Amino acid sequence: MKAVGLTQYLPINNENSLLDVEIPKPTAKGKDLLVQVKAISVNPVDTKVRAPKDKVESEPRILGWDAAGIVVEVGEAVTEFQPGDEVYYAGDITRPGSNSEFHLVDARIVGRKPQNLDFAHAAAFPLTGITAWEALFERLNIDQKGADAGKSILIINGAGGVGSIAIQIAKKLAKLNVIATASRPETIAWCQKLGADEVVNHRNNLAEEIDKVGYQNVDYILCLNDTDGHWQAMTKAIKPQGTICSIVENEQPLDMNTLKSKSAGFVWEFMFTRSMYQTEDMAEQSNLLNELSQLIEDGVIVTTCNEVVKPIDAKNLRDVHQRLEKGRTIGKIVLAEWN
């Protein structure tokens, strides 16, 4: 079967950084589904895993952690799906990725594809949807049904993939006052379109920026970019007894003492935790993807897909990786259809 993979970890402008390859078609066993992949999307995790390093793979390594497609086989332990089902999912970082014509994935982290979306637009949702959902409702413990209505959240990098879905979920489900950050006219407009109450510039002092729009501090902060660079501003902006959640690893030690006097908390969100550690509640990712599907079908949540590139091949994937590395994309870029 066709796939896009790598054997060397090279700069993305090197044509050997991602290659068109042929690999064996797998078979579904146990709790796995075999999915015919119709569309994929690219996330920062793809570029981080592919980043240059002194390592060579003996067999092509397949990346990709977002997909939508059709179930073609089910393992003997699977009861939730059957061949012909249309699904979407983000996969498991410890296993081969979804940049292949057919892909094995554990049924417990798979959801039913929204019926009102084609495969391309559905593929934009899983990784960012799971990340935003877990960050807001499980890490920050915000009430999903609006019991925390009127509280404030600062979402840093609102126009990115996770920010684009987090703005919608925080506003429409949790009923929070949403302050998003963006620095360009087009990203500001994007955040406003998705429902942000205020948009401030993350290139300026964030504490001063939120003060300008009427907030001395905020109840929650979701950091989706440069934890190190924003740390001082976040610890100043968070309310006493508030909580900060980040999805971006730090490169330098973070001074936790700045949170002590406020009794404020800091938590991480990593959407691969459940699959990586085979947690007892692993199937919660399937449940939340199904909930997200219903919200999409009901028109509560709108697509975050901003561009569809065809076909799925190494050349187009290299181009999308390069654009993502520049850090100026809005929403999600999706690739669809195999040659």
C-alpha positions in Angstrom: 0.0 0.0 0.0 1.0 3.6 -0.5 2.4 5.6 2.4 4.5 8.7 3.2 7.4 8.0 5.6 11.0 8.8 6.5 14.2 6.9 7.1 16.3 9.9 8.0 15.5 12.9 10.2 16.3 15.8 7.9 15.4 19.5 7.4 12.0 19.7 5.6 13.5 21.5 2.6 15.4 18.3 1.8 13.4 16.2 -0.6 14.4 13.0 1.3 12.9 14.3 4.6 9.5 12.7 3.6 9.3 10.0 1.0 6.6 8.2 -1.0 7.0 4.5 0.0 5.2 1.2 -0.4 4.7 -0.8 2.8 2.7 -4.0 3.6 -1.0 -3.7 4.3 -1.7 -4.7 7.9 -4.5 -6.9 9.3 -6.8 -6.0 12.2 -6.6 -8.1 15.3 -7.7 -7.8 18.9 -9.1 -4.3 19.7 -7.8 -2.8 16.4 -9.7 -1.4 13.4 -8.2 -1.3 9.9 -9.2 2.0 8.4 -9.0 3.0 4.8 -7.6 6.5 5.2 -9.4 9.1 3.1 -7.9 12.3 4.6 -5.3 13.4 7.1 -4.2 16.6 8.7 -0.9 17.9 10.0 -0.1 19.0 13.5 3.0 20.5 15.3 3.6 17.0 16.7 4.4 15.8 13.2 7.1 18.4 12.7 8.5 17.8 16.1 8.8 14.0 15.6 10.3 14.6 12.1 12.8 17.3 13.3 16.5 16.7 12.3 18.4 14.3 14.6 21.2 11.9 14.2 19.2 8.7 13.7 18.4 6.4 10.8 15.4 4.1 10.6 15.9 0.6 9.1 12.3 0.6 7.9 10.2 3.7 6.8 8.7 5.4 9.8 5.2 6.6 9.1 4.0 9.8 10.8 0.6 11.4 11.0 -1.8 11.7 13.9 -5.1 12.8 12.4 -7.3 10.8 10.0 -10.8 10.2 8.7 -11.7 7.2 6.7 -13.7 4.0 6.4 -13.4 0.8 8.5 -12.5 -2.2 6.4 -11.7 -4.8 9.0 -12.3 -5.2 12.8 -10.3 -7.2 15.3 -12.0 -10.1 17.1 -12.3 -8.0 20.4 -14.1 -5.0 18.7 -17.8 -4.6 19.3 -18.3 -0.8 18.7 -17.6 -0.7 14.9 -18.1 -2.8 11.8 -16.8 -2.6 8.2 -18.3 0.3 6.3 -18.4 2.7 9.3 -17.1 6.2 8.6 -14.7 7.2 11.4 -12.2 9.9 12.6 -9.4 9.8 15.1 -6.0 11.1 16.2 -4.2 7.8 16.8 -1.4 6.7 19.1 2.1 8.3 19.0 3.7 5.0 20.0 2.4 3.3 16.8 2.8 3.9 13.1 0.9 7.0 12.0 -2.0 7.6 9.6 0.0 8.8 6.6 -0.8 5.5 4.8 -3.6 4.2 2.6 -4.7 1.7 5.4 -4.0 2.2 9.1 -4.4 0.2 12.3 -5.9 2.0 15.2 -7.3 1.0 18.6 -11.1 1.2 18.5 -11.2 2.8 22.0 -9.8 6.1 20.6 -11.9 6.2 17.5 -15.1 8.2 17.0 -17.9 8.2 14.4 -17.3 10.8 11.7 -19.7 13.8 11.7 -22.3 12.9 9.0 -22.5 16.5 7.7 -18.7 16.7 6.9 -16.7 15.2 4.1 -13.6 13.2 5.1 -11.3 16.2 4.5 -13.1 18.5 6.9 -13.6 15.8 9.5 -9.9 15.0 9.5 -9.2 18.5 10.8 -10.9 17.8 14.2 -9.6 14.8 16.1 -6.2 15.8 17.6 -7.1 19.4 18.2 -10.6 18.5 19.4 -9.4 16.0 21.9 -6.6 18.3 23.1 -9.0 21.3 23.6 -11.7 19.1 25.3 -9.3 17.4 27.7 -7.5 20.7 28.5 -10.7 22.6 29.3 -12.9 19.9 30.9 -10.4 17.4 32.4 -7.3 19.4 33.2 -8.8 22.8 34.1 -11.9 21.2 35.4 -14.2 23.7 33.8 -17.8 22.6 33.9 -18.9 21.3 30.4 -22.5 22.3 30.9 -22.1 26.0 31.8 -21.9 26.0 35.6 -18.8 28.2 35.3 -20.6 30.6 33.0 -19.2 34.1 33.2 -15.7 33.1 34.3 -12.8 34.2 32.1 -10.3 32.3 30.1 -7.2 33.5 28.2 -6.4 31.3 25.2 -2.9 31.9 24.0 -2.5 31.4 20.2 -6.3 31.4 19.5 -5.9 31.1 15.7 -3.9 27.8 15.8 -5.4 24.4 15.4 -6.2 23.8 19.1 -7.1 27.4 19.7 -9.6 27.3 16.9 -11.6 24.6 18.6 -10.9 25.7 22.2 -12.5 29.1 21.6 -15.7 27.5 20.3 -15.9 24.9 23.1 -15.1 27.4 25.9 -17.7 29.9 24.6 -20.5 27.7 23.4 -20.4 24.9 25.9 -18.8 26.3 29.0 -20.2 29.8 28.5 -17.0 31.5 29.5 -15.8 35.0 28.6 -13.1 34.1 26.1 -10.0 36.3 25.6 -7.9 34.9 22.7 -4.5 36.1 21.6 -3.5 36.9 18.0 -1.2 39.4 16.3 -2.2 39.7 12.7 -5.4 41.2 11.2 -6.3 37.8 9.6 -5.7 35.9 12.8 -7.6 38.5 14.9 -10.6 38.2 12.4 -10.4 34.4 12.6 -10.6 34.4 16.5 -13.5 36.8 16.4 -15.4 34.7 13.8 -15.0 31.6 16.1 -16.6 33.5 19.1 -13.8 35.2 21.1 -15.2 38.0 23.2 -11.9 39.9 23.1 -8.7 39.5 21.1 -5.3 40.7 22.5 -1.8 40.7 21.1 0.5 38.0 22.5 3.5 39.9 21.1 2.9 42.6 23.8 2.8 42.2 27.6 -0.2 39.9 28.2 -1.0 41.2 31.6 -1.2 44.7 30.2 -3.2 43.5 27.2 -5.9 41.9 29.2 -6.1 44.9 31.5 -6.8 47.1 28.4 -9.9 45.0 27.7 -11.2 45.2 31.3 -9.7 42.2 33.0 -7.2 42.6 35.9 -6.7 38.9 35.8 -8.4 35.7 34.5 -9.8 32.5 36.0 -8.1 30.2 33.6 -5.3 30.3 31.0 -4.8 27.8 28.2 -1.3 28.2 26.8 -0.9 26.8 23.2 2.4 28.5 22.4 5.8 29.2 24.0 5.3 28.3 27.6 8.7 29.7 28.6 8.1 33.0 26.9 4.7 33.6 28.4 5.3 32.2 31.8 5.9 35.4 33.7 2.9 37.1 32.1 0.7 34.1 32.8 1.6 33.9 36.4 0.9 37.6 36.8 -2.4 37.4 34.8 -3.9 34.3 36.6 -6.4 35.0 39.4 -5.7 33.7 42.9 -6.8 30.1 43.0 -6.9 30.0 39.2 -5.3 27.4 37.0 -3.0 27.5 34.0 -2.8 24.6 31.5 -0.2 24.2 28.8 0.3 21.8 25.9 3.8 23.2 25.0 6.8 21.7 26.7 9.1 24.1 28.5 12.8 24.4 27.5 13.9 26.1 30.7 12.9 25.5 34.4 9.6 27.2 35.3 9.5 29.2 38.5 6.6 27.6 40.3 7.1 29.9 43.3 5.4 32.7 41.4 2.1 30.7 41.8 2.4 29.9 45.5 1.1 33.1 47.0 -2.0 32.8 44.7 -2.5 29.1 45.5 -2.8 28.9 41.7 -2.3 25.6 39.8 -0.4 24.5 36.7 -1.3 21.4 34.7 -0.2 19.7 31.5 -2.3 18.4 28.7 -1.0 15.7 26.3 -3.6 14.0 24.3 -1.6 10.8 23.7 -1.4 10.0 27.5 -4.4 7.6 27.4 -3.2 5.6 24.5 0.5 5.7 25.5 -0.2 4.3 29.0 -3.2 2.2 28.1 -5.2 3.9 30.9 -8.4 2.4 32.2 -10.4 5.3 30.8 -8.9 5.1 27.3 -12.3 4.8 25.8 -13.1 8.3 27.0 -11.4 9.6 23.8 -13.9 7.7 21.7 -16.8 9.1 23.8 -15.6 12.7 23.5 -15.1 12.4 19.7 -18.7 11.1 19.5 -19.9 14.1 21.5 -17.9 16.4 19.3 -19.5 14.8 16.2 -22.9 15.5 17.6 -22.0 19.1 18.3 -20.7 19.5 14.7 -23.8 17.9 13.3 -26.0 20.2 15.4 -24.1 23.3 14.1 -22.8 24.2 17.5 -19.1 23.7 16.4 -17.9 24.8 13.0 -15.0 23.5 11.0 -11.5 24.6 11.7 -10.3 23.4 8.3 -8.9 26.4 6.4 -7.4 24.6 3.4 -7.6 21.2 1.7 -4.5 20.0 -0.3 -4.8 17.2 -2.9 -3.4 14.5 -3.2 -1.8 12.9 -0.2 1.9 12.5 -1.2 5.4 13.3 0.1 5.7 16.5 -1.9 2.5 18.0 -0.6 3.3 16.8 3.0 6.7 18.4 2.9 5.1 21.7 1.8 2.6 21.6 4.6 5.2 20.7 7.2 7.3 23.6 6.0 4.4 26.0 6.3 3.5 24.7 9.8 7.1 25.2 10.9 6.9 28.9 10.0 4.2 29.3 12.6 1.9 31.4 10.5 -0.9 29.0 9.6 -4.5 29.6 10.6 -6.8 26.8 11.7 -6.0 23.4 10.1 -4.5 22.3 6.8 -5.8 18.9 5.5 -4.6 16.6 2.8 -7.1 14.3 1.0 -7.1 11.5 -1.6 -4.3 9.2 -2.7 -3.1 9.2 -6.3 
